[in-house]
Structure formats: structure tokens, C-alpha cells
Amino acid sequence: MYCKPTHVCPTVVHPTKQCVNHNFVNNLVPHVHPTHTTNINHINYDHVHYFPHTQSTVNQVTSQNFYGGPGPVPGPGPGYGFGPGMGYGR
């Protein structure tokens, strides 16, 4: 039977729990937790816990640079208007 509390204490806010998702293959290991209930009458404080959850996504980007070896550097190719004696901005 639920009785209305006579006094409500201030809310306790706990630090945000950080969660990271990794994908793995899970194996099932059964655990049995027996329970025994003993009823004892005491003054009780009901601690109500709330678990708001947010989620974020991280995109990891990689970049590679390769050494092409000694030799001429390839130009922009034909059709770009760069011939002998012609430079950028002319």
C-alpha cells in the first residue's frame, strides 16, 4: 500500500554517466541471483532515480599522404591554358 509522503526532500542530481557504444559478439553466461524477502517496518526515504540519456555520434576520418618518388611533377593536364611561359594569374 502506498502512502503519500509527509515531506519531500530536495532532488539529488548525480553526474552524467558517459556511455560509449562498441559493437562486439556477445556470449551468454547465465547467472542466477536467488532472492529472499524479509519484511521489516522502518521509516523509509524513497530515492527516485531518473536516467535521462543523450546520444552523440563521432565520425573518424583518416587521410594518407604518399611519396611519389623523384621525377617530374604531373601538371594539371591539357585544356587548362597553361603552356610554356604562362603562369598562374597572368
C-alpha positions in Angstrom: 0.0 0.0 0.0 1.4 3.4 -1.0 1.1 6.3 1.5 1.6 9.9 0.5 5.0 11.2 1.9 4.7 13.8 4.6 7.9 15.6 3.4 9.7 15.6 0.0 13.4 16.1 0.3 15.4 18.2 -2.3 16.3 16.4 -5.5 19.8 14.9 -5.7 21.3 15.2 -9.2 24.2 12.8 -9.9 27.0 13.5 -12.5 26.1 12.5 -16.1 27.1 8.9 -16.8 29.1 8.7 -20.1 28.3 5.8 -22.4 30.2 4.6 -25.4 28.8 2.0 -27.8 31.2 -0.6 -29.3 29.9 -3.5 -31.4 31.1 -7.0 -30.4 29.9 -10.5 -30.4 28.2 -11.3 -27.1 28.3 -14.6 -25.3 25.6 -15.6 -22.9 26.6 -16.6 -19.4 23.6 -17.4 -17.2 23.7 -16.1 -13.6 21.1 -17.0 -11.1 20.5 -14.5 -8.3 18.2 -16.0 -5.6 16.2 -13.5 -3.6 14.8 -13.7 -0.1 12.4 -11.1 1.2 12.2 -10.1 4.9 9.6 -7.5 5.8 10.7 -5.0 8.4 8.9 -1.8 9.2 11.1 1.3 9.3 11.0 5.0 8.4 11.6 5.0 4.7 13.1 7.5 2.3 12.1 6.9 -1.3 15.0 7.8 -3.5 13.6 8.3 -7.0 16.3 8.0 -9.7 15.9 9.3 -13.2 18.2 8.3 -16.0 17.9 10.9 -18.9 20.0 9.7 -21.8 21.6 11.6 -24.6 23.5 10.2 -27.6 26.2 11.6 -29.8 28.0 10.3 -32.9 31.7 10.6 -33.7 32.9 10.4 -37.3 36.5 9.4 -37.5 38.2 10.5 -40.7 41.7 9.4 -41.9 44.0 10.9 -44.5 47.1 9.4 -46.1 49.9 11.1 -48.0 52.2 9.1 -50.3 55.7 9.9 -51.6 55.6 9.7 -55.4 59.4 9.3 -55.8 61.9 11.5 -57.7 60.9 12.8 -61.2 58.7 15.4 -62.8 55.6 16.5 -61.0 52.4 15.9 -63.0 50.8 19.1 -64.2 47.1 20.0 -64.5 46.8 18.3 -67.9 45.8 19.6 -71.3 43.0 22.1 -71.7 43.8 24.2 -68.7 45.5 27.0 -70.6 48.9 26.6 -69.0 51.6 26.4 -71.6 55.3 27.4 -71.7 55.8 30.9 -70.2 52.3 31.1 -68.8 51.9 31.2 -65.1 49.1 31.4 -62.6 47.4 34.9 -62.5 48.6 36.1 -65.9 
